[in-house]
Amino acid sequence: MLSFLFGLAIGIVVMLVADGRAIRNLLFVGAIAAAVVWASKADLTVISASKGGLIGSQIPEDNTATTTIKPADVALTELRLSPAVYGLGGYVLSGNVTNESNERLTILELTITLTDCRGTNCRIVGQENVSASVSVPPKQMRAFSSASIRFEDLPTLRTARRFWSSSITGARGRVVDDRQRQAKPPDA
């Protein structure tokens, strides 16, 4: 914002100094355009893809590598699908996540499915993918909450009963180095 105001001030000074209306207008518009470009370049972080991942401020500060964690090494317990208390509706999945891998779990990817059943006749009426940012050290458990989940165009629930289920579709983590392994608490 400060960059934009500085560019605007330069444009006004140029307008006052320049002779001729057409030249003043051209210089003024050019100064404003330059100020906008300058402000946008100063305020944005440039992210560029490379073979090793992202360049710039997106590189993790601890220089650890990301890794895929097998969904079988992640367990979910005490799950709740509750109405979101913020925003314009939707739901939030919360519960506990246990990381049985040897790496720090950082991202949990899930599919949430809503099913309406009339007797034994069941149909899927909503299915959404959601992720949750977590920080679960190896062999430990933490509470988590997902981002808001919006199920679009759900049919009105009349005589059917609605059920929900979740499945882990992916898990990512950070490689734990020897210093971090030594800092973990001993097994009880």
C-alpha positions as CSV (number, residue, x, y, z in Angstrom):
1,M,0.0,0.0,0.0
2,L,2.8,2.4,0.8
3,S,4.4,1.6,-2.5
4,F,1.2,2.5,-4.3
5,L,0.9,5.8,-2.4
6,F,4.5,6.7,-3.2
7,G,3.9,6.0,-6.9
8,L,0.7,8.1,-6.8
9,A,2.6,11.0,-5.3
10,I,5.2,10.8,-8.1
11,G,2.4,10.8,-10.6
12,I,0.9,14.0,-9.1
13,V,4.3,15.8,-9.1
14,V,4.9,14.8,-12.7
15,M,1.4,16.1,-13.7
16,L,2.0,19.5,-12.1
17,V,5.5,19.9,-13.7
18,A,4.7,18.7,-17.2
19,D,3.5,21.2,-19.9
20,G,0.5,20.3,-22.1
21,R,-2.6,18.5,-21.1
22,A,-2.1,15.4,-23.3
23,I,1.5,14.9,-22.0
24,R,0.4,15.4,-18.4
25,N,-2.4,12.8,-18.7
26,L,-0.1,10.3,-20.4
27,L,2.5,10.7,-17.7
28,F,0.0,10.6,-14.9
29,V,-1.6,7.3,-16.2
30,G,1.9,5.9,-16.8
31,A,3.0,6.8,-13.2
32,I,-0.2,5.2,-11.8
33,A,0.4,2.0,-13.8
34,A,4.1,1.9,-12.7
35,A,3.0,2.4,-9.1
36,V,0.5,-0.5,-9.3
37,V,3.1,-2.8,-10.9
38,W,5.7,-1.8,-8.4
39,A,3.4,-2.3,-5.4
40,S,2.2,-5.7,-6.7
41,K,5.8,-6.9,-7.2
42,A,6.9,-5.7,-3.8
43,D,4.0,-7.4,-2.0
44,L,3.8,-10.7,-3.7
45,T,5.9,-13.8,-3.1
46,V,7.1,-15.4,-6.3
47,I,6.5,-19.1,-6.3
48,S,8.2,-21.1,-9.0
49,A,8.1,-24.9,-9.5
50,S,11.3,-26.7,-9.9
51,K,12.4,-30.4,-9.9
52,G,12.9,-30.3,-6.1
53,G,9.7,-28.6,-5.2
54,L,9.0,-24.9,-4.6
55,I,11.5,-22.1,-4.6
56,G,11.4,-19.0,-2.3
57,S,9.6,-18.7,0.9
58,Q,7.8,-22.0,0.5
59,I,10.9,-24.0,1.4
60,P,10.5,-25.4,4.9
61,E,12.7,-23.6,7.4
62,D,13.9,-26.8,8.9
63,N,15.0,-28.2,5.5
64,T,13.3,-31.5,6.1
65,A,12.0,-33.5,3.2
66,T,8.3,-34.3,2.7
67,T,7.2,-38.0,2.6
68,T,4.1,-40.0,2.0
69,I,2.7,-41.9,4.9
70,K,0.7,-45.0,4.3
71,P,-2.9,-44.6,5.3
72,A,-2.6,-47.9,7.2
73,D,-0.2,-46.2,9.5
74,V,-2.8,-43.6,10.5
75,A,-5.8,-44.3,12.8
76,L,-8.8,-42.1,13.4
77,T,-10.9,-42.4,16.6
78,E,-13.7,-40.5,18.3
79,L,-14.8,-38.9,15.0
80,R,-17.6,-36.3,15.0
81,L,-19.2,-34.6,12.0
82,S,-20.7,-31.4,13.4
83,P,-22.2,-28.3,11.9
84,A,-19.6,-25.6,11.4
85,V,-19.9,-22.8,13.9
86,Y,-18.4,-20.3,11.5
87,G,-19.0,-19.3,7.9
88,L,-22.1,-20.0,5.9
89,G,-22.9,-23.5,7.0
90,G,-21.2,-26.8,6.2
91,Y,-19.7,-29.3,8.5
92,V,-16.4,-30.0,10.4
93,L,-14.9,-33.4,11.0
94,S,-13.1,-33.6,14.3
95,G,-11.6,-36.4,16.4
96,N,-8.2,-37.9,17.2
97,V,-5.5,-39.0,14.8
98,T,-2.8,-41.5,15.8
99,N,0.4,-41.6,13.7
100,E,1.9,-45.1,13.8
101,S,4.6,-44.2,11.2
102,N,8.2,-43.2,11.9
103,E,7.7,-39.7,10.4
104,R,5.9,-36.6,11.6
105,L,2.3,-36.5,10.2
106,T,1.5,-33.0,8.8
107,I,-1.4,-33.4,6.3
108,L,-4.4,-35.8,6.5
109,E,-6.5,-36.2,3.4
110,L,-10.0,-37.7,3.8
111,T,-13.2,-38.5,1.9
112,I,-16.5,-37.9,3.7
113,T,-19.5,-39.7,2.3
114,L,-23.2,-39.0,3.2
115,T,-25.6,-41.8,2.6
116,D,-29.4,-41.8,2.9
117,C,-31.1,-45.1,3.7
118,R,-34.7,-46.1,3.5
119,G,-34.8,-49.6,5.0
120,T,-32.1,-51.5,3.3
121,N,-32.1,-49.3,0.2
122,C,-29.2,-46.9,0.6
123,R,-27.8,-44.2,-1.8
124,I,-24.8,-41.9,-1.6
125,V,-26.2,-38.3,-1.6
126,G,-23.0,-36.4,-0.9
127,Q,-19.2,-37.0,-1.1
128,E,-16.5,-34.5,-0.5
129,N,-12.7,-34.5,-0.2
130,V,-11.2,-32.6,2.7
131,S,-7.8,-32.1,4.3
132,A,-6.6,-31.3,7.8
133,S,-3.3,-29.8,8.8
134,V,-1.9,-31.6,11.8
135,S,1.4,-32.0,13.6
136,V,1.6,-35.5,15.0
137,P,5.0,-36.9,16.0
138,P,5.8,-40.5,15.3
139,K,4.0,-43.0,17.5
140,Q,1.7,-40.3,19.0
141,M,-1.9,-39.1,19.0
142,R,-3.3,-35.6,18.6
143,A,-6.8,-34.0,18.2
144,F,-7.7,-32.6,14.8
145,S,-10.4,-30.7,13.0
146,S,-10.9,-30.5,9.2
147,A,-11.6,-27.5,7.1
148,S,-15.2,-26.7,6.5
149,I,-17.0,-29.3,4.4
150,R,-19.8,-28.2,2.2
151,F,-22.1,-30.8,0.6
152,E,-23.8,-29.1,-2.4
153,D,-27.3,-30.0,-3.5
154,L,-28.2,-32.4,-0.7
155,P,-31.7,-33.8,-1.1
156,T,-34.2,-33.0,1.6
157,L,-34.3,-35.6,4.3
158,R,-37.8,-36.9,4.7
159,T,-38.3,-40.5,5.5
160,A,-34.7,-41.7,5.0
161,R,-32.0,-41.8,7.7
162,R,-28.7,-40.1,6.9
163,F,-25.4,-41.7,7.8
164,W,-21.9,-40.5,7.2
165,S,-18.6,-42.3,6.9
166,S,-15.0,-41.3,6.4
167,S,-12.0,-42.8,4.8
168,I,-8.3,-41.8,4.7
169,T,-7.3,-41.1,1.1
170,G,-3.8,-39.8,1.8
171,A,-1.3,-38.7,4.5
172,R,1.8,-36.7,4.2
173,G,4.5,-35.9,6.6
174,R,8.1,-34.7,7.3
175,V,11.1,-36.9,7.6
176,V,12.2,-37.0,11.2
177,D,16.0,-36.7,11.5
178,D,18.2,-38.2,14.2
179,R,18.1,-35.1,16.5
180,Q,14.2,-35.3,16.5
181,R,14.3,-39.1,17.1
182,Q,16.5,-38.6,20.2
183,A,14.2,-35.9,21.6
184,K,11.1,-38.1,21.6
185,P,9.9,-39.4,24.9
186,P,10.8,-43.0,25.8
187,D,8.2,-45.7,25.3
188,A,6.2,-46.5,28.5
